[in-house]
Amino acid sequence: MDDVAIRAERLEKVFGEGDVQVRAVRGIDLEVVRGQVALIMGPSGSGKTTLLSMLGAMLRPTSGKVELDGVDLARLPESRLPDFRATRFGFVFQDFNLLSSLSALENVQFALNLAGTTGRKSRERAEALLRGFGLGHRLSFRPEKLSGGEKQRVAISRALANEPSVILADEPTANLDSKIGHEIARLLRNAATEEGRSVVIVSHDTRLKDIADRVLWLEDGEFREINEMAVDPVCGMAVERKPETPHYQYEGQTYYFCSPEDRDEFAAEPTKFIPDRG
Amino acid sequence: MKRVPVGRRNLFAERRRALLGVAGVGVALLMVLALDGIFAGAMKRVTAYIDTSPADIIVSQRGVKGMHMTSSSLPLSAVEDIRRMKGVSRADPILFETNSLKSPKARALSYVIGYVPGGRGGPVTITKGRPPGPGEIVLDESAASKLGVSIGSDVSTLGRSWKVSGFTGGLTNIVNTTAFVRFDDYAAARGTTGTASYILVGAESPAGAVAREIEKETGLTALPRPEFSREEAKLVRDMSTQIMQIMTIAALLIALAVIGLTLYADTLARLREVGVMKALGTRTRRLALIVLSQAAWMAGAAMALSIVLAFALAAVMSRAASNISIEVTAVSIARVAIGAGVVAAIGAVAPLARVARVDPATVFRRQ
């Protein structure tokens, strides 16, 4: 049996027509097997969100296909997509995107309800998931009363509730401090390793490379080689080592930046951004 | 199949907004209930004289089927003719017209009834004082209070002055009151001889059959008392229906505006969450149910509030204003509940349309 959970073939998305036409995603091929974590990195506007929306069956590609467990999502009628999203995908967002009027428990139960699990069964499943993530004492808390790390753990519980084939995570560590970010990264890794889920992460956070099986660099709607990458010392984003990337020489070493503003900020006081000299 | 009650949670998550919305709709529905109640109370009192009369049949001029805004004149000789008929135990004439009672302090619109002392047309109860003697009048105590008169005071009506001899009760409504004088005094004041307005008949046999016999023999109109009361109520109701409808629609429109605006504001505030729900796999149908349940909870809570307030208002009004009685009936509650349901459904239309347009892919956009 094919071990690929999600596959994109010659995936293309074009917005607008004529002079205002934008090719956001250009003929992308991607395969993520079960138990694998794929990290997609790239600058803002590179097409990451568009790609994620298409992989998650929220946006129809202009051409190409997205196959999930062998089913071509691009050919599925609109009416079947919600059920697919509810049962085959788990979503984790940068802003957590928990439903503010529901408790932590109800947020997870809500996802279970969408897949047809209701009543006591949904409660027990949600409770078990949250307790497993150390949130047993926060079951009745609404999101506003939870810390960032707790919110993201609830979101991951929600994403795992229906035992999906694929977890799509959009900047899952962006709003979290370093320690909590590591913890969330570990949970996503476990979802792949221990539960056999395919995890696709879109992020600027280079720390996530540590848990990724594959790192893909997306730029101008296409995957590029990622062997020549550097970390912007100002914002922490991964950037390409190439002549046109804003860069700065300091004490015999070349530093690369995601924007000229970051380069100028660095140039004004380099020691502030170099840990062992700051 | 118990699901997470998202609609209810959404509504009550922000308690202050929910409370204001429910209170707004509740007060609007209270207006409808109170109007209905005041009308029902008034209707009850409008026919109180007829309903409490010991007569079994009321005879009037041919074609006349009520008293309100009506004139009836029939020959006094008909009283004797009716008394002689089979199945009739007694027949008492009354004179009647709508006039105003005036005191130095105020005036009040009144049914003025002239009855034969010892006959059946007078006040059923005398709460204070005594029945009218020559040149005397009995007033309803609420009207007396409004006119600022007591026993022994003078009031004028029918173009002359009368001394108050006693009080009766339960015959004043939001529109008018009822006063009683002696038949002869009334006739003299109006210069009428040999006529009556109505004849109150006691029947020994079934009233319907006796009434038909009276109509056949005299050519007058004769109706059993309950039927005469219904005709009277119908006349008053027909005259008031339009204004009641206008006021009811106005109140329901206020409720609609409050429900619609509250739901729409809440929906706009939660558009991103709607996108999240869609992204997670919520169908538009389920989202519609969430919005509708939110509307239903709001209307239901407002309805409960309005019922409690209506009963409280009825209790307060019965103490504060004896001429206004609020009758909160099951029929009225059912009618307002249906109205609230319709208003809630209409109020949910705009939020539903907005929810349907939300693109699930918005969840990946930064806030």
Contacts between the chains, C-beta under 8 A, distances in Angstrom:
chain1	res1	chain2	res2	distance
A	49	B	361	8.0
A	49	B	364	4.5
A	49	B	365	7.1
A	52	B	364	5.8
A	53	B	361	4.3
A	53	B	364	5.8
A	56	B	279	7.1
A	58	B	279	6.0
A	58	B	359	7.8
A	58	B	360	4.6
A	58	B	361	4.3
A	58	B	363	7.9
A	58	B	364	7.9
A	59	B	361	5.1
A	82	B	278	7.4
A	82	B	281	4.6
A	82	B	282	6.5
A	82	B	283	4.8
A	83	B	281	6.4
A	84	B	281	7.4
A	85	B	279	6.6
A	85	B	280	6.5
A	85	B	281	3.9
A	85	B	360	7.8
A	86	B	280	6.4
A	86	B	281	2.6
A	86	B	282	7.7
A	87	B	281	7.2
A	89	B	281	7.8
A	91	B	279	6.0
A	91	B	280	6.5
A	91	B	363	7.4
A	93	B	276	7.7
A	93	B	363	6.1
A	93	B	364	7.5
A	94	B	366	7.2
A	95	B	366	7.6
A	95	B	367	5.6
A	97	B	272	7.4
A	97	B	273	7.6
A	97	B	276	4.5
A	97	B	363	5.8
A	99	B	6	7.1
A	99	B	273	5.4
A	99	B	276	6.8
A	99	B	277	7.1
A	100	B	13	6.6
A	100	B	270	7.8
A	100	B	273	6.7
A	101	B	6	7.2
A	101	B	9	4.1
A	101	B	10	4.8
A	101	B	12	7.9
A	101	B	13	3.5
A	102	B	4	6.3
A	102	B	6	6.9
A	102	B	9	5.6
A	106	B	4	4.7
A	106	B	9	7.1
A	109	B	4	5.0
A	110	B	4	4.8
A	110	B	6	6.8
A	110	B	277	7.8
A	110	B	280	7.5
A	111	B	280	5.8
A	111	B	281	8.0
A	113	B	3	4.5
A	113	B	4	5.9
A	114	B	280	6.1
A	114	B	281	4.7
A	114	B	282	6.0
A	114	B	286	7.8
A	115	B	281	7.5
A	118	B	1	5.0
A	118	B	2	5.6
A	118	B	3	5.4
A	119	B	1	6.7
A	119	B	2	4.4
A	142	B	13	7.7
A	158	B	280	7.7
A	170	B	364	5.4
